[in-house]
Amino acid sequence: MPMPLPSITPSKPEAPKGALSPQVRGFRIPARRLSPAPGVADALAGLPQLRLVPDFDDPDTMLALNVESRDIQNSPLVFSIVYFRPDAIDILYTQLPSTSPKLRKLNMLKYALNLLTLNSRNYSVDTRYLYQLIEGTISELDEYVSSDYQKLFSSYDNLKSRVGDLEKKAKSLSDSNAALSKDNYEIKGRNEELQIRIQQVERYSDAVLAVKIQEWLSEHNNEINLSEFGKVHGVSEARVEQVLNQLVSEGYLENR
């Protein structure tokens, strides 16, 4: 038959106006101290986050204070006080309304067990109480390992995998976009170059080129060398031939 666990019923601390009002909770680990109170302080001296002081009401009890966070007025908000008594270890701690009481208790139990490990030479613990306390705390956490939670975790795991795939695709698209931007820049430069060349080739309008052709024919005994004419006037042979055909079709020139 399981033995009843000792419990602590702490009072609720007064919180500053406008601040979050934490709840105070606690539990007890029955244990017999094997050494004087200063031995506890020596065992925990290597933990700089702890403040170790004797209990004013009971000098034979050592207190370990750990402030985890403070409010805007720099007053302790989330903290714990561990009472290392001659016959028990009492753990009092605050818990914010916005956090899970069960998860907070589990974290505090783990913290208390770590302190107890450091004091293994100073305390003898009845493991029956300890096991019962651990089993009860784990049982309270069933909601965190329920089927709903497993489904939620599976969804999270799948989403995490999808995010990884999307990040890889995003990187691939980013690399492709960078390559396309480079190609686009080169094409734009080539296009501008071709535009300049086209403007050079087409610096004469068809009407002006027709006059130039007629002047050439007049100066060269009605004969024209397309290649030579194109080089002199900076136009392509194809365009010279096009304008020649236009002049013939309009009756300005005759084929011989």
Protein Blocks (a to p, Z undefined) as FASTA:
>chain_A
ZZdddddddddddddehiacddddddddddddfbdfklmmmmmmmmmkbccdddfklmkb
ccddddfbdcfkopafbdcdddddfkbccddddddfkbcfklmmmmmmmmmmmmmmmmmm
mpccdfklmmmmmmmmmmmmmmmmgfklmmmmmmmmmmmmmmmmmmmmmmmmmmmmmmmm
mmmmmmmmmmmmmmmmmmmmmmpcfklmmmmmmmmmmmnoopacfklmmmmnopafklmm
mmmmmmmmnopaccZZ
